[in-house]
Amino acid sequence: MHEEVVMSAERPSARRALPVTLPSGGHLIDLLRRILPVCLVIVVSLCVWEGAKFLFTIPDNKLPHISDVIGVFMTRTQGGNGPLLLSQMLINAWATFCVAAGGFLLGSVLGFVLALIFTHVRLLERGMMPYVIGSQTVPILAIAPMVVVGLGAMGAPGWVAKAVVAAYLTFFPVTIGMLRGLRAAPIQAVELMRSYAAPGSQVFLKLSLPASLPYLFASLKIAATASVIGAIVAELPAGSSRGIGVVIINAAQYYNSRPPVLFAAVLVAGAVGLFFYGLVLLTEWLVLRNRRLES
């Protein structure tokens, strides 16, 4: 008994000392292992791009050089008298990100509420889940104009209509992920809490909700990128003056004269999605880090 007490008392100190005893290059090696595959994929993609252009002699007006796509960011708009294209891209990217964030929040709340309702009322789940799934089979290009025009006729601001379209793509993964997460708690633990006459709110807050967090964040990562797609698509029929969707449409119209601009706009749109995904990933790390330390 005395040895067990000593060992249990020594474990926390040993666990706290572990990061100090790690070699100084350990974290660097782990970081390189994460970054190198990403860099390798980028290098291979660029080589395939330039290689295909060289082998098949693709003209610049159909597939520009990578250097031209990167260099176009530093050109000036409005015939050379306006601001840099990079600054204009960042302004439009911020506009799209704000709409995507609004749709992300709206869709996440809706998905969370639906999952909570379906968990407690199985009859509603059986009756409504086919419609929830079926809603995702309708092309977003068909939904966006109806939502934008309909809400516009009701006097809603333009950003609200675009956020609703983004939420349309966001709520489904959150609903499915959260529904799976709320049922991930061990049945033995649920029965134990109920045997102690724990109210349903405590079972939810102390057991079901913590068990659902990994599933929730997995679905939020999908929802983050989906909200960006919804925001870009919603900008097309909304007559917006700003947004990456507007830049893509304008660049597509003048593709023959300035093809690098369209590729630059697509790169910025992808960067917005990656940035949003990174924010969700950072939030997940901050929320779940205590759980990882305990394990």
N, C-alpha and C positions, 0 to 999 in steps of 0.2 A: 504493500500500500504506500509506504514511504517512497519507494522508487518511482511509482506511478505519479505521485504528486510532484516529485522533483523533475521528472521528464516533462510533465505538462507545464510546469513553470518555466522550463528551459526552451520550449518550442517557440513562444512568441519572440524571445530575444534572438533565437537562431533565425527566425523568419525575417526579423527586422535587419539582421546583419547580412542577409543574403545579397541585396543589391550592392553592398559595399565590397563584398568579396568577388563580385563579377569582374572579369578583366575589362580594362578600359575600352578595348576595341569590340567588345561583345555587342553593344548596342549598334555600333557602326556597321558591323557585319550583318546584323539582322535588318538594318535599314537598307543596305545594299541589296540584300536578297529580295526585298520588296520592290525596289526601284528598278533594278536591272532588267527584270522581265518586261516591265512597261516600256523602258527605253528600247529594248530589243525589238519589241513589236512595232514601235514608231519607226525605227531605222529600217526594218524590213518593209514596212508599208511605203516609206519614201522611196526605197530602192525599187519596189515593184512599180510605183507611180512613174518614176523617171525611166525605168527599164522598158515599160510598156510604151511610153511615149517615143523612145528611141527605136525600139524594134519595129513598131507598127507605123512609125513616122506620122504620129498624130499631130495635126497642126495646132498652133497656139490658140486659135479661136474656138477649138473644141476641148482641148485639155491644156491649160497653161502650165508653165514650169512652177515648181514649188517656190523658187526664188521670186517669181512674179507675184504669187499669192501673198507671200510674206511682205514683199516690198510695197504692195498696194496699200497696206495699212498706213504708210508714211506719205502717201500722196494727199494733195489737198482737193477738197470738193469744190463745187460751184465754179468749175472751169479754172481751177488753180487759185481762186481768190478766197475760198472759204476755209473752214477749219480742217484739221487733219481728219482723214477717214477713220483713223483709230479712235479719236475722241467721239466722233459721231456714232461709231459702232458701240462704244461703251455707254453712251447715253441711251441708245435704243436697247441695248442689253439690259440696262437697269430698269427700263420701262417694262420689258418682258418679264424680268425677274419679279418685280413687284406684283404684277398680275398673277404670275405663277404661284407666288407665295400666298396671295389671297385665296386662290383656288385650292391650294394645298391645305390650308387651314380649314376652309369650308368643307372640303371633301373628307378630310381626316376626322373632323367632328361628326359628320354625317355617318361615315363608316363605323366609327366607334359606337355611336348610339344604336345603329342598326345591329351591330354585333351583340351589344348588351341586351337589346330586346330579343333577338333570336335565341340568345342563351337561356333566357328565363321563360320565353313563351315559344315552345316548340311548334305549336300550331301555326303561328305567324311565320316561323322559319320555313315550314313546309309550303305554306301558301305564297310567300313573297320571294323566296330564294330563286325560283325559276325566272322571275321577272328581273331580279337583280343581275343574274347571269345573262339573261337575254338582252339587257340594256347594253352590254358590252359588245354584242354582235352587230349593232347598228353602227355604220361608219361615222366617225366623228365629223367628216366633211359634210355629211347630210344633217347632222344635229346642229352644228355651229351656226349656220345661217338662220335656222328657225329660232334658236335661242337669242341670237343677237337682235334679229328683227323684232321678235316678240317682246323682249324686255325693253327694247328701244321704243316700241309703240306705247309701252306702259309708263314711259318717262324715266326709266332707270338709267343711271350713268353708264357710259360705254365700258368703263373698267369693271363694273358689276357683271355685265353680260359676259365679258371675257373670262372673269373669274369663275362664273358658273360653268362655262365650258371646260375650264381646267379642272374644276371640281368633279365634273362628270367622269373624267378619266382617273380621278384620284380616289373616289370613295370605294370603288370595287376592291382593289387589293387590300385596303385597310379593313374593309368588312370581312373578307375571307381570312386574312391573317389574324385579326383580333378575335374572330370567332374560334379559330383553332387554338389561339393562345389562352382564351378564357376557359377552355376545356382541357388545358394541359396540366393543371394541378393534379397531383396524385390523389386518387380517390380515397386512399387510406387517410391522408391528411385532412381531406374535407370531412370525412366521417368522424375523425377525432375531434375536430373543432365543433362539429354539431353535437357530439356526445357531451361536450362541455357547455352546451346551450349557448354557443356563440351566435350572435345575431347575423343575419345575412350580410349586413354592411361590413362587419369585421371579417367575415370569410372572404368577401370580395377585396377589401383593402389590404389584408395581411396575407392572403394566399393566392387568390385567383389573379389579381392585378399584377403582383410581382412575377408570377409564373408566366404571364402573357407578354411581358416586356420584350423578350427576344423575338417573339413572333411579330409583335407590333412594329419594332424597328426594322425588321426585315421587310415588312410590307410598306413602311414609310419610305424606305430607300427606293422601292419601285414607284411609289406614288410621287416622289419628288421629281424624278425624270419625266413621268407621265404628265405632271402638271405643266412642265415647260412645253411639252408638245402641244397640250391643249391650249396654252396661252398663245403660242405661235399660230396655230390653226385658227383660233378665234380672232386674231388680228386681221386675217385676210378679208372676211366679209364685213368687218366693223367700220371700215373707212378710217382707221386709225392714222394718226400723223407720226406716231413713234412706235417702235417695237421692231424686233428682229424679223418678224413676219413681214412687216412693211418693207424692210431693207431687202429681203429675199425676193419679194415680188418685183420691186423696182430693178434689182440687179438682173433678174431673169428677163425683163423686158429689154434691157440693153446688154444682153449677154454677148452678142456678136462683136460689139465695140469694146467692152471691158469685161471679159470673162473672169479674170481673177477676183472681181468684186463679189461675185456669187459664191465662189469657193471660200472667200474670206468671211462672208456672212454665215455660211454653214459652219465654219470653224468656231465662230463666236457663239452660235446657237449651241453647239456641242459643249463649249466652255461654260455656258450658263448652266446646262444640265449637270456637268461635273461639279461645278461650284455648289449647286443646291444639294447634290448627293453628298458632297464633303461636309456640308453643314449638318446634315442628318447623321452622318457617320461620327462626327465630332460630338454631337449631342448624345448619341448612343454610348460612346466611350465615357463621357462624363457621368451619365446616369448609371451605367452598369459596372463602373470600375471597382466600386466597393465590393460588388458580388464576386468579381474576378480575384480580388485580393483575398477575400475570405476562403475561396476555393483553392 
